[in-house]
Structure formats: structure tokens, C-alpha cells
């Protein structure tokens, strides 16, 4: 009886371990409009895994897809949730309504005079209320378990909840953070080529595209202490930067 009481918990533990889902990553990954257009954050990279397609979702921006170019079509197929501009029975853009692109991995197809590549460039032209926009995505071929199923393009907005509270308890704006960053670079507190600069720029883009400050800081890999200190430095155009700026690991003073 004692032996049975020991074996049963072990058997249950084994069943729970087997039943644990292997795909634990978020299904949806958010990407800012600015980054997807190559305006910030070093451009956009997406991956497509075998047996799991990747969706590019423009529904949040309200844009209509007009044209799509895939430089190397040998390992990917494209599908859409509607007709593209100039396709279908209409022959023009009046009946177009595609806002989602579905990318699917396929076994390599050889095209004459087309070299094989480790990744490819996907260009998307959309029509919006602000005019035409061009997005560029470096498409990589993932292996193993997929990390996401959809890449949602987030519209550029400035949420009212994006105020940043400094260590002095004063709420400041993103413009203060940006001004403080420029001041820190000009004063040689942070080298212009420091990873901190790109991380702060990534943080600013994420907050402007709808993320809360703390979530944006975590995703960008920067401390809120650094963000708050930069915000304090940017409270006034003539503010004098302090040498006590907290610099994260990997960034050094000159």
C-alpha cells in the first residue's frame, strides 16, 4: 500500500509534464507602424516556421493592401483575405479590400536565374487615410516551435496614459525623454553609438504606438530609472545634465 501511495503521485506528475503545451509563446506579436516602415528600431524582421504560417495583420491601422513584392518566392507562398488593388473582376482598386497577408513555408522551388537566399525581403504597399505607405519586412525561416502566429501592425497613437513619472514625482512627456536623450549624447554622458540610444528610441516608438511605459521599457530592454532620469534632464531645454545618469550594463561613459 505504501508503495502504491508513492507511485501514484509520480504517475500524475509524469502525465502533467506530458500534457504541458509546447507552444507557450504569445500568438500575436505587435509591431509598430514606424518600425515596419523602417523609420525606427532598425527595421522589421519576421519569421515563418514549417507547419505554421505567419499572418501580417493591417486591420488595426485600417489600411488596404495595394501591392506586395516577395524577392525570393522559392520558399514561401502568399495568400490574402481579399483582392489586391488591380486584381479580381474589378480590374481596379474599387473592389480591393485585403488587410491580412498569410505567409506559408513550402519545399524549395527552383527558379531559373534566381539565386537561393537565407532570408528574403517582403515589400508591402498600402493605401491609408494619410496616403500610400511602404512597409519592408526581412523574412527569416525559423526552425523548431513557432514563436508567434500573427504580426499585428500597430497604429501610431499617443495614449493619454503614456505620461512618465520621474523620481521627483513629476509627470513628464515623451518629448522630455527625447530631449533628455539628446542632451545626454551632446554632453557625452552616453556615446551616440551606445546600445542605450537605440533602446530608448525603441521605448519611445513602443509607447507612441500604444504600449504602457513599463511594458515598453521591458520590451526594449531598458530600465525605467534611465527613462525617468532622461525625462528629468529634458524638462527644460536649458537644463544642465547631471553626471549621475544611471547607465545600464553595456553602456560606458567616454
VENZIQUI-V859367 format. One record per backbone hydrogen bond with DSSP energy under -0.5 kcal/mol. CO is the residue of the C=O (numbers start at 1). NH is the residue of the N-H. E is the energy in kcal/mol with one decimal. If there is no record, write none. Layout:
# VENZIQUI-V859367
{{CO & NH & E} {CO & NH & E}}
This chain:
# VENZIQUI-V859367
{{1 & 5 & -1.9} {2 & 6 & -1.1} {3 & 7 & -2.0} {4 & 8 & -2.2} {5 & 9 & -0.7} {6 & 10 & -1.1} {7 & 11 & -2.4} {8 & 12 & -2.3} {9 & 13 & -2.3} {10 & 14 & -2.0} {11 & 15 & -2.1} {12 & 16 & -2.3} {13 & 17 & -1.9} {14 & 18 & -2.1} {15 & 19 & -2.3} {16 & 20 & -0.8} {22 & 24 & -1.1} {27 & 149 & -3.2} {27 & 150 & -2.4} {29 & 152 & -2.5} {31 & 154 & -2.9} {32 & 36 & -2.5} {33 & 37 & -1.5} {34 & 39 & -2.8} {34 & 40 & -0.8} {35 & 38 & -1.4} {36 & 136 & -2.1} {40 & 43 & -1.1} {44 & 138 & -2.6} {46 & 140 & -3.0} {48 & 142 & -1.5} {49 & 52 & -1.8} {52 & 49 & -1.1} {54 & 103 & -2.9} {55 & 57 & -0.6} {55 & 151 & -3.4} {56 & 58 & -0.6} {56 & 101 & -2.3} {57 & 153 & -2.7} {58 & 61 & -0.7} {58 & 62 & -0.9} {58 & 63 & -1.1} {64 & 127 & -2.8} {65 & 85 & -0.7} {67 & 125 & -2.8} {69 & 71 & -0.5} {69 & 123 & -2.7} {71 & 73 & -0.5} {72 & 75 & -0.6} {74 & 109 & -2.1} {75 & 106 & -1.6} {77 & 104 & -2.0} {79 & 102 & -3.1} {83 & 97 & -1.8} {83 & 98 & -1.2} {84 & 87 & -2.2} {92 & 86 & -1.2} {93 & 96 & -0.9} {98 & 65 & -2.9} {99 & 58 & -3.0} {100 & 81 & -1.3} {101 & 56 & -3.0} {101 & 103 & -0.6} {102 & 79 & -1.6} {103 & 54 & -2.1} {104 & 77 & -2.0} {111 & 114 & -1.9} {113 & 115 & -0.6} {118 & 141 & -0.6} {120 & 139 & -3.3} {121 & 71 & -2.2} {121 & 123 & -0.5} {122 & 137 & -2.8} {123 & 69 & -2.5} {124 & 126 & -0.5} {124 & 135 & -3.2} {125 & 66 & -3.2} {125 & 67 & -1.6} {126 & 133 & -2.1} {127 & 64 & -2.3} {128 & 131 & -1.7} {131 & 128 & -1.6} {133 & 126 & -2.6} {135 & 124 & -2.7} {136 & 44 & -0.7} {137 & 122 & -2.9} {137 & 139 & -0.7} {138 & 46 & -2.5} {138 & 140 & -0.6} {139 & 120 & -2.0} {140 & 48 & -1.9} {140 & 142 & -0.8} {142 & 50 & -0.5} {149 & 55 & -2.5} {150 & 29 & -3.2} {150 & 152 & -0.6} {151 & 57 & -2.6} {151 & 153 & -0.5} {152 & 31 & -2.7} {152 & 154 & -0.6} {154 & 33 & -1.6} {155 & 157 & -0.8} {157 & 159 & -0.5} {159 & 162 & -1.5} {160 & 163 & -0.6} {164 & 166 & -0.6} {164 & 172 & -2.9} {166 & 169 & -2.1} {170 & 166 & -2.3} {172 & 164 & -2.3} {173 & 176 & -0.5} {173 & 177 & -1.2} {174 & 178 & -2.5} {175 & 179 & -2.5} {176 & 180 & -2.5} {177 & 181 & -2.3} {178 & 182 & -2.2} {179 & 183 & -2.1} {180 & 184 & -2.5} {181 & 185 & -2.2} {182 & 186 & -2.5} {183 & 187 & -2.0} {184 & 189 & -2.5} {184 & 190 & -1.3} {185 & 188 & -1.4} {188 & 254 & -0.8} {191 & 194 & -2.0} {194 & 197 & -1.2} {194 & 198 & -0.9} {195 & 199 & -2.0} {196 & 200 & -2.5} {197 & 201 & -2.3} {198 & 202 & -2.1} {199 & 203 & -2.4} {200 & 204 & -2.6} {201 & 205 & -2.1} {202 & 206 & -2.2} {203 & 207 & -2.2} {204 & 208 & -2.3} {205 & 209 & -1.0} {206 & 211 & -2.5} {207 & 159 & -0.6} {207 & 210 & -1.7} {208 & 157 & -1.7} {212 & 216 & -2.9} {213 & 217 & -2.5} {214 & 218 & -2.3} {215 & 219 & -2.3} {216 & 220 & -2.2} {217 & 221 & -1.2} {217 & 222 & -2.3} {223 & 227 & -1.7} {224 & 228 & -2.9} {225 & 229 & -2.0} {226 & 230 & -2.4} {227 & 231 & -2.2} {228 & 232 & -2.1} {229 & 233 & -2.1} {230 & 234 & -1.4} {232 & 235 & -1.3} {236 & 239 & -2.0} {239 & 241 & -0.6} {242 & 245 & -0.8} {245 & 247 & -0.5} {246 & 248 & -0.5} {248 & 251 & -1.9} {252 & 191 & -0.6}}
